[in-house]
């Protein structure tokens, strides 16, 4: 090997080392990508006439946990009855409507809102608030490692209850899901916003043009 090649070897090793380091950093960054979150982001969207409706939410899995129920000495549920839930995981669930709709029988103006729910054994309370960009029921400062509660029911633009349905034993839903399905809502044809997880199903009627 000539002297020129010998002088280039340290440079090649350094470059190779840098390449390896950059590759490792890239892999680490990819592992932090939202698609690799324990609860991936989900989007449910539909058109009701000329109105576009979109729900953005976190999609947790059951992961061998008890999900909905009344906590007692023997069982702890992930989403206890009677407590406010972000209706998903991570960030609070948000709904956007491009025109006014009837949502659960209530007039909802165009805009973006957060959806909070209060599960129960026979019915759920649905809370719609104009507060958005929340980490659960508040905001989290990652630098200071401080969580500040923000949401209270007093901020709601509406709150209403809907009945709960129990899915059959062979219909267990492992990953929390929100979807829109065509439905006769009692106020004309529209959509049901359907929430399903474990063996629980909740339907919220949505009608456009009001």
C-alpha positions as CSV (number, residue, x, y, z in Angstrom):
1,X,0.0,0.0,0.0
2,X,1.5,3.4,-1.0
3,X,1.9,6.3,1.4
4,X,-1.1,8.2,0.0
5,X,-3.4,5.3,0.8
6,X,-1.9,5.0,4.3
7,X,-2.5,8.7,4.9
8,X,-6.2,8.3,3.8
9,X,-7.0,5.4,6.2
10,X,-7.5,7.6,9.3
11,X,-9.8,9.9,7.4
12,X,-11.8,6.9,6.1
13,X,-12.2,5.5,9.6
14,X,-13.4,8.9,10.9
15,X,-15.9,9.2,8.1
16,X,-17.1,5.6,8.7
17,X,-17.4,6.4,12.4
18,X,-19.4,9.5,11.7
19,X,-21.7,7.6,9.3
20,X,-22.3,5.0,12.0
21,X,-23.1,7.7,14.6
22,X,-25.5,9.5,12.2
23,X,-27.2,6.3,11.4
24,X,-27.7,5.5,15.1
25,X,-29.1,9.0,15.7
26,X,-31.5,8.5,12.7
27,X,-32.8,5.2,14.1
28,X,-33.3,6.8,17.5
29,X,-35.3,9.7,15.9
30,X,-37.4,7.2,14.0
31,X,-38.2,5.4,17.3
32,X,-39.6,8.7,18.6
33,X,-41.8,9.2,15.6
34,X,-45.6,9.5,16.4
35,X,-46.3,6.3,14.4
36,X,-44.3,4.3,17.0
37,X,-46.3,5.7,20.0
38,X,-47.9,3.1,22.3
39,X,-51.2,4.7,21.3
40,X,-51.1,5.7,17.7
41,X,-52.9,8.7,16.4
42,X,-56.2,8.0,14.6
43,X,-58.4,10.1,12.4
44,X,-62.1,9.6,11.7
45,X,-63.6,11.8,9.0
46,X,-66.8,12.2,7.0
47,X,-68.9,14.5,5.0
48,X,-72.5,15.3,6.1
49,X,-73.9,17.2,3.1
50,X,-71.4,20.0,2.5
51,X,-70.1,19.8,6.1
52,X,-66.7,18.1,6.7
53,X,-66.3,16.5,10.1
54,X,-62.9,15.2,11.4
55,X,-62.0,13.7,14.8
56,X,-58.3,13.3,15.8
57,X,-57.6,11.0,18.8
58,X,-55.1,8.6,20.4
59,X,-55.9,4.9,20.0
60,X,-54.8,2.9,23.0
61,X,-55.0,-0.9,23.2
62,X,-56.5,-3.1,25.9
63,X,-53.2,-4.7,26.8
64,X,-54.8,-7.1,29.2
65,X,-56.2,-4.3,31.3
66,X,-59.7,-3.8,32.6
67,X,-61.0,-0.7,30.8
68,X,-64.5,0.6,31.9
69,X,-66.0,-0.1,35.3
70,X,-66.5,1.0,38.9
71,X,-63.2,0.7,40.9
72,X,-63.4,-1.4,44.0
73,X,-61.1,-3.2,46.4
74,X,-60.5,-6.1,43.9
75,X,-60.4,-4.4,40.5
76,X,-59.0,-1.2,39.2
77,X,-60.3,0.1,35.9
78,X,-58.3,2.2,33.4
79,X,-61.3,4.5,32.8
80,X,-63.4,4.5,36.0
81,X,-67.1,5.3,35.9
82,X,-68.0,8.8,36.8
83,X,-64.6,10.3,36.0
84,X,-63.7,12.6,33.1
85,X,-61.8,10.9,30.3
86,X,-59.8,12.4,27.4
87,X,-61.7,10.0,25.1
88,X,-58.5,8.3,23.9
89,X,-54.8,8.4,24.9
90,X,-52.1,11.1,25.0
91,X,-53.6,14.4,23.7
92,X,-57.2,15.3,24.3
93,X,-59.5,14.2,21.4
94,X,-60.5,17.0,19.1
95,X,-63.4,17.4,16.6
96,X,-63.6,19.9,13.8
97,X,-66.7,20.8,11.9
98,X,-66.7,23.2,8.9
99,X,-70.3,24.2,9.3
100,X,-72.9,24.1,12.1
101,X,-74.3,20.6,12.9
102,X,-76.7,19.1,15.4
103,X,-74.4,17.0,17.6
104,X,-76.2,14.7,20.0
105,X,-79.3,16.8,19.5
106,X,-77.6,20.1,20.3
107,X,-76.6,22.9,18.0
108,X,-72.8,23.0,17.5
109,X,-71.2,26.0,15.6
110,X,-68.4,25.5,13.0
111,X,-65.0,25.2,14.7
112,X,-62.7,22.9,16.6
113,X,-63.5,21.5,20.0
114,X,-62.2,18.9,22.5
115,X,-64.3,15.9,23.3
116,X,-64.3,14.7,26.9
117,X,-66.5,11.9,28.1
118,X,-67.7,10.6,31.5
119,X,-68.4,6.9,31.2
120,X,-71.1,5.1,33.2
121,X,-72.7,1.7,33.4
122,X,-75.8,2.7,31.5
123,X,-75.0,6.0,29.8
124,X,-72.1,8.3,29.0
125,X,-71.9,12.0,29.5
126,X,-70.4,13.8,26.4
127,X,-68.7,17.1,27.1
128,X,-67.8,19.5,24.2
129,X,-65.4,22.4,25.1
130,X,-63.8,25.0,22.9
131,X,-60.5,24.4,24.8
132,X,-58.1,22.7,22.4
133,X,-54.4,21.7,22.3
134,X,-54.7,19.9,25.6
135,X,-52.6,17.1,27.0
136,X,-55.4,15.2,28.6
137,X,-57.4,17.7,30.8
138,X,-54.6,20.3,30.8
139,X,-51.2,21.3,29.4
140,X,-47.9,19.7,30.1
141,X,-44.6,21.7,30.2
142,X,-42.0,19.1,29.3
143,X,-39.1,21.4,30.2
144,X,-40.4,22.2,33.7
145,X,-42.1,18.7,34.0
146,X,-45.2,20.4,35.2
147,X,-48.8,19.5,34.4
148,X,-51.3,22.4,34.7
149,X,-55.1,21.4,34.8
150,X,-57.1,23.5,32.3
151,X,-60.3,21.8,31.5
152,X,-63.4,22.1,33.7
153,X,-67.0,21.3,32.8
154,X,-67.8,25.0,33.2
155,X,-66.1,25.6,29.9
156,X,-68.4,23.3,28.0
157,X,-70.5,24.6,25.1
158,X,-72.7,21.5,25.6
159,X,-73.0,18.4,27.7
160,X,-75.5,15.5,27.1
161,X,-75.8,11.8,27.8
162,X,-76.1,8.9,25.4
163,X,-76.8,5.3,26.1
164,X,-74.2,2.5,26.3
165,X,-74.4,-0.7,24.3
166,X,-72.5,-3.9,25.2
167,X,-70.9,-5.7,22.3
168,X,-71.1,-9.6,22.1
169,X,-68.3,-11.6,23.6
170,X,-66.9,-12.4,20.2
171,X,-67.0,-8.7,19.2
172,X,-64.3,-7.5,21.6
173,X,-62.5,-4.4,20.2
174,X,-58.8,-4.4,21.2
175,X,-57.9,-0.9,20.0
176,X,-60.0,2.1,20.8
177,X,-61.8,3.2,17.7
178,X,-63.9,6.2,16.6
179,X,-65.7,5.9,13.3
180,X,-68.7,7.5,11.4
181,X,-71.6,5.4,10.2
182,X,-74.6,6.3,8.1
183,X,-77.7,6.5,10.3
184,X,-81.3,7.6,10.7
185,X,-80.9,10.0,13.6
186,X,-84.5,10.9,14.3
187,X,-83.8,14.3,12.7
188,X,-83.2,13.0,9.2
189,X,-80.4,11.1,7.7
190,X,-77.0,11.8,9.1
191,X,-74.2,10.0,10.8
192,X,-73.5,8.3,14.1
193,X,-70.1,9.0,15.6
194,X,-69.4,5.5,17.1
195,X,-66.9,4.9,19.9
196,X,-65.9,1.3,20.5
197,X,-63.5,-0.3,23.0
198,X,-63.4,-3.6,24.7
199,X,-67.1,-4.6,24.8
200,X,-68.4,-1.0,25.1
201,X,-70.1,0.9,22.3
202,X,-71.4,4.5,22.3
203,X,-73.2,6.3,19.5
204,X,-73.6,10.0,19.1
205,X,-75.9,11.2,16.3
206,X,-74.6,14.0,14.0
207,X,-76.9,15.8,11.5
208,X,-75.8,18.6,9.2
209,X,-77.5,21.7,7.9
210,X,-78.8,23.1,11.2
